[in-house]
Amino acid sequence: MTTEQTPDPTPAIGRRQLLWAGGLTVTLGALLAACGEEVEGEPGRVGYAPVPTPLPTLDVNDAVHLRTATSIEETILEVYGMITDSGALSEAPQAMLDRLIEDHQAAVVETVRLTERAGGEPYECVNAWYMDRVVQPLFEHIAGDPDQDIPPTDQPEHDMLVVVNGFEQMAASMYQRMVEQLVDREMRPDVLALGAQAARHGAAFAMLITPPPEGYFDPALFGETVDAVPGVLPVYAIPNLFGTLAAILIAVGAPSEAGTRFSIILETPADNSYIYEGMSCDA
């Protein structure tokens, strides 16, 4: 009598498969154990990576805003000194720039006074963030840099006037924004006066760039077409109905083959350019 055997539906597990299965079980067990040992609310950690150190939270108070304003005033004075040393301005614009230098020197004294009133340590140095990211590229494209294959501008006086107008607009916007940022309400009229002065500076230099009557108002305010010169941004004494907090676009340098010029956006101070308490001129 022949007996038929039915094949076992479960295949035999060899030594290799057994070791693999055992290793997987140990690994999963270790992973679950690691997750289970963590403090409630934290994700499980695998390996030996160091625990991340949280970044410090820096307080932006009245003193920080005023220390930053002083650094912007010092930066403007540095820029105007560079323009003066270049000799690019003719007699009348240079005389106006000399007056602006006196006003910004007085503004430094005022922002230092307000900083001390706010309980802060004055910061009478240039703002390194603006010097590295705005001032240096602007002057590289105005003066030219053979090492970087950057030709000098074909309109040096115009470009210097544009730089002055841009920094005055930025200063006006900075002080306008500071009016609502300062906690000490009694200091707000002081910074507002500095902002109004910067706005007048910007308007005066705008009319050197775009002479009156065309230079008074931006035609777009009246729904009219702006007649722009290719590669040159139009500048007006009154570019908006109200004081703007928007970024200022500055275009300088030699025109490219397409007729465009180097442009950079000049914004009011923010987290990355604030002069926080504890920062020194050497830091």
C-alpha positions as CSV (number, residue, x, y, z in Angstrom):
1,M,0.0,0.0,0.0
2,T,1.4,3.4,-1.0
3,T,0.9,6.3,1.3
4,E,0.9,9.8,-0.2
5,Q,2.4,12.6,1.8
6,T,0.9,16.1,1.7
7,P,3.6,18.8,1.4
8,D,3.9,21.1,4.5
9,P,2.5,24.5,3.5
10,T,5.1,26.2,5.8
11,P,8.5,26.2,4.3
12,A,11.4,25.3,6.5
13,I,13.4,28.3,7.9
14,G,17.1,28.0,7.3
15,R,19.9,29.3,9.5
16,R,20.4,32.4,7.4
17,Q,16.7,33.4,7.6
18,L,16.6,32.7,11.3
19,L,19.6,35.0,12.0
20,W,18.1,37.7,9.8
21,A,14.7,37.5,11.6
22,G,16.4,37.6,15.0
23,G,18.4,40.6,14.1
24,L,15.3,42.5,12.9
25,T,13.5,41.7,16.1
26,V,16.3,43.0,18.2
27,T,16.6,46.2,16.1
28,L,12.9,46.9,16.3
29,G,12.9,46.2,20.0
30,A,15.8,48.7,20.6
31,L,14.0,51.3,18.6
32,L,10.8,50.9,20.5
33,A,12.7,51.0,23.8
34,A,14.4,54.2,22.8
35,C,11.1,55.8,22.0
36,G,9.6,54.6,25.2
37,E,12.3,56.0,27.4
38,E,11.9,59.6,26.1
39,V,10.2,62.2,28.1
40,E,6.6,62.6,27.1
41,G,6.2,65.1,24.3
42,E,9.7,64.6,22.8
43,P,10.4,62.5,19.7
44,G,12.5,59.4,20.1
45,R,16.2,59.7,19.4
46,V,18.3,57.0,17.7
47,G,22.1,57.2,17.8
48,Y,24.4,59.6,19.6
49,A,23.7,63.0,17.9
50,P,23.9,65.8,20.5
51,V,20.7,67.4,21.7
52,P,20.1,70.7,19.7
53,T,20.8,73.8,21.6
54,P,17.9,76.3,21.2
55,L,18.9,79.7,19.7
56,P,18.8,82.6,22.2
57,T,15.9,84.9,22.0
58,L,17.1,88.5,21.6
59,D,15.0,91.3,22.9
60,V,14.3,94.1,20.5
61,N,13.5,97.0,22.7
62,D,13.7,100.8,22.4
63,A,17.5,100.8,23.0
64,V,18.0,98.3,20.2
65,H,16.0,100.4,17.7
66,L,17.9,103.5,18.7
67,R,21.4,101.8,18.7
68,T,20.5,100.6,15.2
69,A,19.4,104.1,14.1
70,T,22.8,105.4,15.3
71,S,24.6,102.8,13.2
72,I,22.6,103.8,10.2
73,E,23.5,107.4,10.7
74,E,27.1,106.4,11.0
75,T,26.9,104.3,7.8
76,I,25.3,107.3,5.9
77,L,28.2,109.5,7.1
78,E,30.7,106.9,5.9
79,V,28.9,106.7,2.5
80,Y,28.9,110.5,2.1
81,G,32.5,110.6,3.0
82,M,33.3,108.1,0.2
83,I,31.2,110.2,-2.2
84,T,33.1,113.3,-1.2
85,D,36.5,111.6,-1.6
86,S,35.6,110.4,-5.0
87,G,35.3,113.9,-6.3
88,A,32.4,112.9,-8.5
89,L,30.0,115.7,-7.5
90,S,30.1,119.1,-9.0
91,E,30.2,122.2,-6.8
92,A,26.5,122.7,-6.1
93,P,25.6,119.1,-5.3
94,Q,28.7,118.8,-3.1
95,A,27.8,121.9,-1.1
96,M,24.4,120.3,-0.5
97,L,26.0,117.1,0.5
98,D,28.2,119.0,3.0
99,R,25.0,120.3,4.6
100,L,23.6,116.8,4.8
101,I,26.7,115.6,6.5
102,E,26.3,118.2,9.2
103,D,22.6,117.2,9.7
104,H,23.6,113.5,10.1
105,Q,26.3,114.3,12.5
106,A,23.7,116.1,14.6
107,A,21.4,113.1,14.1
108,V,24.1,110.9,15.7
109,V,24.1,113.1,18.7
110,E,20.4,112.9,19.0
111,T,20.1,109.1,18.6
112,V,22.9,108.6,21.2
113,R,21.0,110.8,23.6
114,L,17.8,108.9,23.0
115,T,19.6,105.6,23.4
116,E,20.9,106.6,26.8
117,R,17.4,107.8,27.8
118,A,16.2,104.3,26.9
119,G,18.8,102.8,29.2
120,G,21.0,101.5,26.4
121,E,24.7,101.7,25.6
122,P,25.2,103.9,22.5
123,Y,26.6,102.3,19.4
124,E,28.6,104.9,17.5
125,C,29.9,102.7,14.6
126,V,28.8,101.8,11.1
127,N,26.4,99.0,10.5
128,A,28.5,96.1,9.2
129,W,25.5,94.4,7.6
130,Y,24.8,97.4,5.4
131,M,28.4,98.1,4.7
132,D,29.1,94.5,3.5
133,R,25.8,93.8,1.6
134,V,24.8,97.3,0.3
135,V,27.6,99.9,0.4
136,Q,30.4,97.7,-0.9
137,P,28.5,96.3,-4.0
138,L,27.3,99.8,-4.9
139,F,30.7,101.4,-4.9
140,E,32.2,98.4,-6.7
141,H,29.8,99.0,-9.6
142,I,30.3,102.8,-9.6
143,A,34.1,102.9,-9.4
144,G,34.6,99.5,-11.2
145,D,36.6,96.5,-10.1
146,P,39.0,95.0,-12.7
147,D,39.5,91.9,-10.5
148,Q,35.8,91.1,-10.8
149,D,35.5,92.3,-14.4
150,I,33.2,95.2,-13.3
151,P,33.6,98.3,-15.5
152,P,33.2,101.8,-14.0
153,T,29.9,103.6,-14.5
154,D,29.5,106.0,-17.4
155,Q,27.5,108.5,-15.2
156,P,29.4,108.8,-11.9
157,E,27.7,112.0,-10.6
158,H,24.2,110.7,-11.4
159,D,24.9,107.4,-9.6
160,M,26.3,109.2,-6.5
161,L,23.2,111.3,-6.4
162,V,21.0,108.2,-6.6
163,V,22.9,106.7,-3.7
164,V,22.3,109.7,-1.6
165,N,18.6,109.8,-2.4
166,G,18.3,106.1,-1.7
167,F,19.9,106.3,1.8
168,E,17.8,109.4,2.7
169,Q,14.6,107.6,1.7
170,M,15.7,104.6,3.7
171,A,16.4,106.7,6.8
172,A,13.1,108.5,6.5
173,S,11.3,105.1,6.3
174,M,13.3,103.8,9.3
175,Y,12.3,106.7,11.5
176,Q,8.7,106.5,10.4
177,R,8.5,102.8,11.3
178,M,10.2,103.5,14.6
179,V,7.4,105.9,15.6
180,E,5.1,102.8,16.2
181,Q,8.0,100.6,17.4
182,L,9.1,102.7,20.3
183,V,7.4,101.8,23.6
184,D,8.4,105.2,25.2
185,R,5.8,107.4,23.5
186,E,7.6,110.6,24.6
187,M,10.5,109.8,22.2
188,R,8.3,109.3,19.2
189,P,8.2,113.0,18.2
190,D,12.0,113.1,18.3
191,V,12.5,110.3,15.8
192,L,9.6,111.6,13.7
193,A,11.6,114.9,13.4
194,L,14.6,113.0,12.2
195,G,12.5,111.1,9.7
196,A,11.0,114.4,8.3
197,Q,14.5,115.8,7.9
198,A,15.7,112.8,6.0
199,A,12.6,113.0,3.7
200,R,13.5,116.6,2.9
201,H,17.1,115.6,2.1
202,G,15.8,112.9,-0.3
203,A,13.5,115.2,-2.0
204,A,16.2,117.8,-2.5
205,F,18.5,115.3,-4.2
206,A,15.7,113.8,-6.2
207,M,15.3,117.2,-7.9
208,L,19.0,117.2,-8.8
209,I,18.5,113.9,-10.5
210,T,15.2,114.8,-12.2
211,P,15.0,118.6,-12.4
212,P,11.7,120.4,-11.9
213,P,9.0,120.6,-12.9
214,E,9.2,116.9,-14.0
215,G,11.1,116.0,-10.8
216,Y,8.4,117.2,-8.4
217,F,5.8,114.4,-8.6
218,D,5.7,110.8,-9.9
219,P,3.3,111.0,-12.9
220,A,1.9,107.6,-11.9
221,L,0.3,109.4,-8.9
222,F,-2.0,111.0,-11.4
223,G,-2.5,108.0,-13.7
224,E,-0.1,109.3,-16.2
225,T,2.6,107.4,-18.1
226,V,6.2,107.5,-16.7
227,D,8.7,108.4,-19.5
228,A,11.7,106.4,-18.3
229,V,15.1,106.3,-19.9
230,P,16.3,102.7,-20.6
231,G,18.5,101.4,-17.8
232,V,17.8,104.4,-15.5
233,L,15.2,104.4,-12.7
234,P,13.2,107.6,-12.5
235,V,13.5,109.5,-9.2
236,Y,11.0,112.0,-7.9
237,A,10.8,114.4,-4.9
238,I,7.4,113.1,-4.0
239,P,7.2,109.5,-5.2
240,N,4.1,108.5,-3.1
241,L,1.0,110.1,-1.6
242,F,2.1,109.0,1.9
243,G,5.5,108.2,3.4
244,T,6.4,104.7,2.2
245,L,7.8,101.9,4.2
246,A,8.6,99.9,1.1
247,A,12.1,98.9,0.0
248,I,14.0,101.3,-2.2
249,L,15.5,100.1,-5.5
250,I,18.8,101.6,-6.4
251,A,20.3,101.1,-9.9
252,V,23.9,102.2,-10.7
253,G,26.9,101.2,-12.7
254,A,27.7,100.7,-16.3
255,P,24.9,99.4,-18.6
256,S,25.1,95.8,-19.7
257,E,24.6,94.7,-23.3
258,A,20.9,94.6,-22.6
259,G,20.9,98.1,-21.3
260,T,20.3,97.2,-17.6
261,R,22.4,98.4,-14.7
262,F,23.4,96.8,-11.4
263,S,20.5,97.1,-9.0
264,I,20.2,96.5,-5.3
265,I,17.3,96.7,-2.8
266,L,17.8,99.0,0.2
267,E,15.5,98.0,3.1
268,T,14.9,99.4,6.6
269,P,16.7,97.6,9.4
270,A,15.3,94.2,10.5
271,D,16.3,91.3,12.7
272,N,19.5,90.5,10.7
273,S,20.8,94.1,10.8
274,Y,19.7,95.2,14.3
275,I,22.4,96.3,16.7
276,Y,21.4,94.2,19.7
277,E,22.4,95.0,23.3
278,G,25.8,93.5,24.0
279,M,27.1,94.0,20.5
280,S,30.2,96.1,20.3
281,C,32.0,97.9,17.4
282,D,34.6,95.2,17.5
283,A,32.1,92.3,17.3
